[in-house]
Amino acid sequence: MTAKRLSGLDSGFLALDNPTMHLHIGVLLILRDDSTSVGALQRVRSQFGARIDSMENFQSKVYQVPFGLAEPFWIKADDFNIEEHVIAADFNGSVKDLNYFAGAFISEPLPKDRPLWQVMVVESISDLPGHFAVLAKIHHALIDGVMGIEVLANLFDFEADPDSFWGEELPKANDDELTTLNPLNLIGSIVGDLVNKVREAPKIVDMLGNTALDFINYTKLAENTLHLPGLFTAPKTPLNGSLKPERVVCYIKLPIDRFKSIARRSGVTVNDLAMAVVSFALDRYLEQLGYQGGEDLVSMMPMSNPRRERSTANQISALLVSLGNSISDPLERIRFISAATRKAKDFHRRAQLENVTQATALVPPVLTSALSNLAHRIKAFDSIAPAFNVLISSVKGPDTPLYLAGAQLTSVIPFGPLAESVPLNVTVVSYCTEVVFGVVSDERSRSSIEDFANYLEDAFEELHDRLGTAD
């Protein structure tokens, strides 16, 4: 049985899972269906089955190294059954009910004894005739957001009835791959891995020290002090603290042409504008929660690193970006956020932060898992100052219609994972004519999550009214 070792970062994502932090990525797909013959579940399951070879590791499960001393391996699941991964949803409700259903779906962690993904097909929606929905969750150890778009695109077609499959199977990398997973090979691999870590540790530790020093010096520069937050300097708000296990979700859809128009007239990127919309919505939401505000909030923004290979393995870093909440003027705040994003990306390039992820391989998974579970048990993040207040990420999706199992994809609604101390994630995805803000929080926001969605929409409309004619 062949086996491929997980990267240090992927292994870390897996080890960080605890009873309240589930590091899987969720998505809700809405599809318009003109077929009246075969049911949606059967067709979706058939398409997944036909295309799954094009998605790396989607038929593999995790084999843990004894005692968690080294990164685990992906191994082909001999008992893989597509019917266990593409299942029917027990749902009979409206579009609004789908929000509650999706929240419950992503609240449940993925079983670790099988491939780390699951799809649920909602065959009918009471107030949306002629449509069905697909809910999916995929563990972050299996896929990252950017490569996820490419890999999952292999499931879709450019037309309802394609003549042939236009995708291609991802080439499998040979690095860290064992031809046969037997005790002798496993022991040899672990020993070799530990020797390499000991050999590389001084160099990686030195690199981390230099990067930390560079960051401190860079943020102290007069031209950077206002834009780049220091480590663990984010203000503590009602949104920060130890996670609760249940998830609640909501989303808004915005017209992409209006969105791009505001960004263009303001002289910023679409991503900058998305962050500004979240920033202004947070002002009102936190005020509703009793927070007085006045301080700049901090966002963690994932940054895709240059990909060394066409693999689903995570190749991302994280940037801290100030949201400029102390600035009341809309145009000034947007331009402040734009400048903060540029400076963060500039530091990312200078410090080659993609190399920092190498340090994740130095920490044994057993230690990562133990620390994560300890922090959960003692509720450590109720007293630790947050490194950031919200996770905001954006992914550019396709601008042409896609089809799944003969049905046209009309909406892509993303739901990102939450991090300890930060129970709010806003993921922005563009698709065809719309931009969708997918929001995830934990149960403390159950009664107010829809208010936040309304504030997002209000913030966009106000920015459009104020900046639609900006020079």
SVG drawing of the C-alpha trace seen along z (x, -y; Angstrom):
<svg xmlns="http://www.w3.org/2000/svg" viewBox="-42 -63 64 67">
<polyline fill="none" stroke="black" stroke-width="0.4" points="0.0,0.0 1.5,-3.3 1.6,-6.2 2.4,-9.9 3.3,-12.0 1.3,-15.0 3.2,-18.3 4.0,-19.9 1.3,-22.5 -1.4,-20.0 -0.5,-17.8 -0.8,-20.9 -4.3,-21.6 -5.3,-18.1 -3.7,-18.1 -5.3,-21.4 -8.8,-19.9 -10.4,-19.8 -14.1,-19.5 -14.8,-23.2 -12.4,-24.0 -13.1,-22.0 -10.8,-23.0 -12.8,-22.0 -14.0,-24.3 -17.7,-24.4 -19.6,-25.4 -23.2,-25.6 -24.0,-25.3 -27.4,-26.3 -28.1,-24.7 -31.0,-25.2 -32.1,-21.8 -34.1,-21.3 -33.9,-17.5 -37.0,-15.5 -35.7,-12.0 -33.0,-11.0 -32.9,-12.4 -30.2,-14.9 -28.6,-12.7 -28.0,-9.9 -26.6,-12.2 -24.3,-14.1 -23.1,-10.8 -22.4,-9.5 -20.5,-12.6 -18.3,-12.5 -17.7,-8.8 -16.6,-9.4 -14.4,-12.4 -12.9,-11.5 -9.6,-10.2 -8.9,-13.8 -8.9,-15.0 -5.8,-14.2 -6.3,-12.3 -10.1,-12.3 -10.0,-8.5 -7.3,-8.5 -7.6,-8.5 -5.1,-9.5 -2.7,-6.9 -1.4,-8.2 2.2,-7.5 2.4,-5.7 2.5,-8.1 2.2,-11.1 6.0,-11.4 5.9,-12.5 3.5,-13.7 0.9,-11.1 0.4,-9.6 -2.3,-9.6 -3.1,-6.0 -5.7,-4.8 -8.8,-3.7 -9.5,-0.1 -13.0,-0.3 -13.8,-3.7 -17.5,-3.9 -18.8,-6.9 -22.3,-6.4 -20.8,-7.1 -19.5,-10.5 -22.3,-11.7 -25.5,-11.3 -29.1,-12.5 -30.0,-15.4 -32.9,-15.0 -34.2,-18.4 -37.7,-19.8 -37.6,-23.6 -37.0,-26.9 -33.9,-28.8 -33.8,-30.5 -34.0,-27.1 -30.9,-26.1 -28.9,-28.5 -29.8,-26.7 -29.2,-23.4 -25.8,-24.4 -24.8,-25.6 -25.7,-22.3 -23.9,-20.5 -20.5,-22.3 -20.8,-22.0 -20.1,-18.3 -16.5,-17.3 -15.4,-15.0 -14.7,-11.4 -11.0,-10.8 -11.2,-7.1 -12.2,-7.8 -11.4,-10.3 -11.8,-13.8 -14.8,-15.1 -18.5,-14.8 -21.2,-16.0 -24.9,-16.3 -27.5,-16.7 -30.7,-18.7 -33.0,-17.5 -35.7,-20.1 -36.2,-23.6 -39.8,-24.6 -39.6,-28.2 -37.1,-27.6 -38.8,-25.2 -36.6,-23.7 -33.5,-24.0 -31.5,-21.7 -28.5,-22.4 -25.3,-20.7 -23.6,-21.1 -19.9,-20.1 -17.3,-20.1 -13.6,-19.3 -10.9,-19.3 -8.2,-22.0 -5.6,-19.2 -6.9,-18.0 -7.2,-21.2 -6.6,-24.9 -8.9,-27.6 -7.0,-28.5 -6.1,-25.0 -9.6,-24.0 -11.2,-26.1 -9.0,-24.3 -9.5,-20.8 -13.3,-21.1 -13.6,-22.7 -12.8,-19.3 -16.2,-18.3 -18.0,-20.8 -18.6,-21.3 -19.0,-24.3 -22.3,-22.9 -25.2,-20.8 -24.4,-17.8 -20.7,-17.8 -19.3,-15.4 -16.3,-14.6 -14.6,-15.4 -12.5,-18.5 -10.6,-18.3 -7.4,-16.4 -6.0,-14.3 -3.6,-16.2 0.0,-14.8 1.0,-13.1 4.2,-14.4 6.8,-11.8 8.2,-13.7 7.7,-12.0 6.1,-9.0 6.5,-5.4 6.1,-2.6 4.9,-0.2 3.6,-1.1 5.0,1.7 6.6,1.6 10.2,1.6 9.5,-1.2 7.5,-3.1 10.3,-3.0 12.9,-3.9 10.8,-6.9 10.2,-8.1 13.9,-7.8 14.9,-9.6 12.4,-12.3 13.5,-12.9 17.2,-13.0 16.3,-15.6 14.4,-17.7 17.3,-17.7 19.6,-18.7 17.3,-21.5 16.1,-22.8 19.0,-25.3 18.5,-26.8 14.7,-27.1 14.9,-28.5 17.4,-31.1 15.1,-32.0 12.2,-32.4 14.2,-34.6 15.3,-36.8 11.7,-37.0 10.3,-38.0 13.1,-40.7 12.4,-41.9 8.7,-42.2 9.3,-44.2 11.7,-46.5 9.4,-46.8 6.3,-47.7 8.3,-50.3 9.1,-52.3 7.2,-55.6 5.5,-54.9 4.4,-51.5 3.4,-52.0 -0.2,-53.2 -0.9,-50.4 0.6,-47.2 -0.6,-45.9 2.0,-44.3 1.6,-40.8 -1.2,-40.3 -2.1,-44.0 -5.7,-43.5 -8.3,-45.0 -10.5,-42.4 -14.1,-42.6 -17.2,-40.5 -16.3,-38.5 -13.1,-37.2 -12.8,-34.3 -12.8,-30.5 -14.9,-28.8 -18.3,-27.1 -18.9,-23.9 -22.0,-24.9 -21.8,-27.0 -24.2,-29.5 -24.0,-30.9 -25.5,-33.5 -24.6,-35.1 -25.3,-38.1 -25.1,-38.4 -23.9,-41.5 -23.8,-42.4 -20.3,-42.1 -20.5,-45.0 -21.4,-47.5 -18.8,-46.0 -16.0,-46.4 -17.3,-49.9 -16.8,-51.1 -13.4,-49.5 -12.3,-51.1 -13.5,-54.6 -11.9,-54.3 -8.6,-53.2 -8.5,-50.0 -8.7,-46.3 -11.9,-44.2 -10.3,-42.5 -9.6,-45.9 -13.3,-46.9 -14.5,-43.6 -12.4,-44.2 -13.8,-47.7 -17.4,-46.4 -16.6,-44.0 -14.9,-46.8 -17.9,-49.1 -20.3,-46.3 -18.2,-45.4 -18.6,-48.9 -22.4,-48.5 -22.4,-44.9 -19.9,-45.4 -21.8,-48.5 -25.0,-46.3 -23.0,-43.9 -22.1,-46.7 -18.6,-47.3 -17.6,-51.0 -15.0,-50.7 -12.8,-53.5 -9.8,-51.2 -8.7,-49.7 -9.6,-46.0 -7.2,-43.5 -8.0,-41.0 -6.1,-37.8 -6.0,-37.4 -4.7,-34.1 -2.1,-34.7 -1.5,-32.1 2.2,-31.3 3.8,-30.6 3.0,-27.0 6.0,-24.7 3.9,-21.9 0.4,-21.2 -0.8,-19.6 -3.7,-20.2 -1.3,-20.5 -1.7,-23.8 0.7,-26.5 -0.5,-29.5 0.7,-32.1 -1.2,-34.6 -1.1,-38.4 -2.3,-40.7 -4.1,-43.8 -5.6,-46.7 -9.2,-47.5 -9.0,-51.2 -12.0,-51.4 -10.8,-54.7 -11.3,-56.4 -14.9,-57.6 -14.6,-58.9 -15.4,-56.0 -12.9,-56.9 -10.1,-57.5 -10.8,-54.2 -10.8,-52.2 -7.6,-53.7 -6.1,-53.1 -7.1,-49.4 -5.6,-49.3 -2.3,-50.7 -2.3,-48.3 -2.8,-45.4 0.0,-46.5 2.4,-46.9 1.5,-43.5 2.1,-41.9 5.3,-43.8 6.6,-42.4 5.4,-39.0 7.6,-39.2 10.6,-40.7 10.6,-38.2 9.6,-35.2 7.0,-34.2 6.1,-31.2 9.3,-29.7 8.1,-30.2 5.6,-27.4 8.6,-25.0 8.7,-25.5 5.4,-23.6 7.3,-20.4 9.5,-20.8 6.5,-20.3 5.4,-16.7 1.7,-16.3 1.2,-14.8 2.4,-18.0 0.2,-20.2 -2.8,-18.1 -2.1,-18.1 -1.7,-21.9 -4.8,-22.5 -6.9,-20.2 -5.4,-21.7 -6.2,-25.2 -9.8,-24.0 -10.2,-22.4 -8.9,-25.4 -10.6,-28.0 -7.2,-29.7 -8.4,-32.0 -10.9,-33.7 -7.9,-35.4 -5.3,-35.6 -5.2,-38.8 -6.3,-38.0 -3.8,-38.2 -6.7,-39.3 -10.4,-40.0 -11.8,-38.4 -10.7,-36.1 -11.3,-37.6 -10.4,-35.8 -11.4,-36.2 -11.2,-33.8 -11.9,-34.8 -14.2,-32.2 -15.0,-31.5 -16.8,-34.3 -18.6,-31.8 -21.5,-29.5 -20.6,-26.0 -22.7,-22.8 -22.8,-19.9 -24.7,-16.7 -26.5,-18.5 -27.7,-21.4 -26.4,-25.0 -24.6,-26.3 -26.3,-29.6 -24.6,-30.5 -21.4,-29.5 -21.7,-30.3 -18.5,-29.8 -18.1,-29.0 -14.6,-29.2 -13.3,-27.7 -13.0,-29.4 -9.9,-29.9 -9.6,-29.8 -10.3,-33.3 -11.8,-34.4 -15.4,-33.2 -16.0,-35.1 -15.0,-34.2 -16.0,-36.1 -15.1,-34.4 -15.8,-36.3 -16.1,-34.4 -17.0,-35.8 -18.9,-33.8 -20.3,-35.0 -22.5,-38.1 -22.3,-38.1 -20.0,-38.4 -21.0,-36.4 -20.0,-37.1 -20.3,-33.8 -20.3,-34.4 -19.6,-31.8 -19.7,-32.3 -20.4,-30.1 -23.5,-29.8 -22.9,-33.0 -24.0,-34.8 -27.1,-32.7 -29.5,-35.5 -27.5,-38.2 -25.8,-36.7 -28.5,-37.9 -28.1,-41.4 -24.4,-41.2 -25.5,-40.1 -27.8,-43.1 -25.0,-45.4 -22.8,-44.0 -25.4,-44.8 -26.0,-48.3 -22.3,-49.0 -22.0,-48.1 -25.0,-50.3 -23.7,-53.2 -20.3,-52.9 -21.9,-52.7 -23.9,-55.9 -20.9,-57.7 -18.2,-56.5 -20.1,-55.6 -18.9,-58.9 -15.6,-59.2 -12.6,-60.4"/>
</svg>
